[in-house]
Amino acid sequence: MHSYRCIIGRVDALELIQLGRWLTKIGEASLRGSSIPALPNGPSLVLKDVFAHPDSSISEIATRTALPQSYVSDSVASLQQQGFVEARTDTKDRRRTLVSVTKQHRQTVARKGATPVDAALAHVLGDGDADGVTATIELLNTLAKRLAAASPGPILRQINSHKDTRTNA
């Protein structure tokens, strides 16, 4: 694995950011699988924002992502063609377009989100020691539970909401 230096009892902000990026890459690779290419950064950022803030207008997305409004509009059109988002005219202000993640994409993310990452972690760790991989997975599970205790975040809330409606159906 990449070198990760930490003084006992202390993690530097940049080290934490780098750790988050490594974990994000492992998670995204596991979600996508090897056959589906990653979205470019801009549309990916737009999709993440729409996932976190359903029924957002193009200008709201542009404000939150700091992307130009025309770029957000183009990204939404591309994401809509791929079936990730749906756009509709705001009934209260017909000049606005509201964007949400499609039900199908939420279902896909919920399904793929349950994909175990054990093998991907073992590969990245380069650790032939199954006990070391198991200990790392347990540590990550504990950390995830502790960090999500206060609030699961808007994307996870949508996924959990989808799971709840599926089990109640």
N, C-alpha and C positions, 0 to 999 in steps of 0.2 A: 504494500500500500504506500501511498505518498507519505513522506515524513510528517509526523504530527507531534509537535513538541508542546508539552504542557507542564508547567510547574504545579506540583501537588497543591490543590486548593485554589488554583488560579487558572482561568482561561482568558486569553486576550481576545478582544473583540474581533480582530481580523482572523484569528484562528477559528473562532466560532463561525464566522461568515464562510470561511473556506470549508469547514466541516459541513455546514449546511449545503453548500454547493455540491460537494461530493455526494452527500446523501440524496440530494435532488436528482443528480445525474443517474444514480443507481436506481432510484424509484421510477424515474421517467423511462429509462431503458427497459425496466421490467414491465411497465404499463404498455409501452409501445410494442415490445417484442422486437425482434431483429428485422422484421419484414416491412415495418411502417416507418418511413422517414419522419424525422422531427419537423414540426412547423418552424418556419423562420421566426426569429425572436419577436418581431413586431406583432404579427398575427397571434403568436402564442401569448404575448402579454395582453392583447385585446381579449382573447378567449378566457384567460385566467380572470381578468377583470369582470367580464360579463358573467362568468360562473359565480364570482363572489358578490356581484351586484345585479341580480336579474331585473329586467324591465328598465334598463338604463338607456338614456338617450345617447346619441353619437357624441354630443358635446360633453356630456358627463363622463363618458369613457375617455375622451380626449383629455379632459382636465385631470382625471385621476392618473392616467398613464403618461401624461406629458408628451403625447404623440400629436402630430398635426391632425386636425379634424379630417382633412381629405384622406390622410393615410388610414385613419380609423375607419372611415367610410369604405375605402377600398378593401381593408382587412375584413370588415363585416361582410361585404359582398362575397369575398373569397370563402370565408368561413361558412356562409350561408350555402354556397354552392356545394361545399363538402359535407353539408348536413350537420354541422356542429352547432349553429345558431339559427334562430328565426328572428326576423325583423317584421314589425307591424307598425302601422300608423297609430300614433297616440290619439285616442278618441277625444281627449280633452283639448288637445292642441294639434291639429292636423298637420302642422308644419314639422312636428317632431317624429322621429322614428325611434321606437323602443326595441331593444335587443335583449333576447334571453337565450340561454342554452336550450337546445331541443331536448325533449323527453328522452329520445333515443340516445343522445350523447350522454345525458346524465346516467342512464341505465348502463351504458358501456363503461363509463368511468367507475360506477359503483361495482360492476362485475370485475373489471380489470384491477380495480383498487384492492380487491381481495386477493390478488395474486401474491403468493409468497415470494419473498426476495432472498431467501436463504442461499440459493445457488449463486445469485448475482453477488451477494456479499462475500461468499466464500471465494468466488473468482477474483473479486477486487482485492480482498485481503491477501490472496495468494497463500492462504494458510491451509496447509494440509492437515492441520490439527483441528479435528471436528469439535473438540471441547472449546477451543478458542473461538471458533465461529459461533457455537452455541452461546457462549458467554457474551459475545458481542451482540447477538440478536436479543438476548434477555435484557442487556443493558439498554439497547435502543427501545425495546418495548416499555421498559420502566420509564425511561425519559419521555417517550411519547405520551404515556398515560399521565405523568406529572405535569407536563406542559399543557396538555389539553384539558386538564381538570377544570380550569376556570371557564374556558370557552373553546369549543372545537373549531371555531373559525367558520366563515361563511360558506366556503366550498364544502367542507365536511358536513356542515348542517344540511346543505342541499342533498348530499349523498345519503346521509342518515334519514332525511325526510323521505327520500325515494325508497329506502329500505323499509321504513315504517309503513308506507302506503302499500308496498308489495306484500308485507306480512299480514296486513289488515284486510287485504282483498280476498 
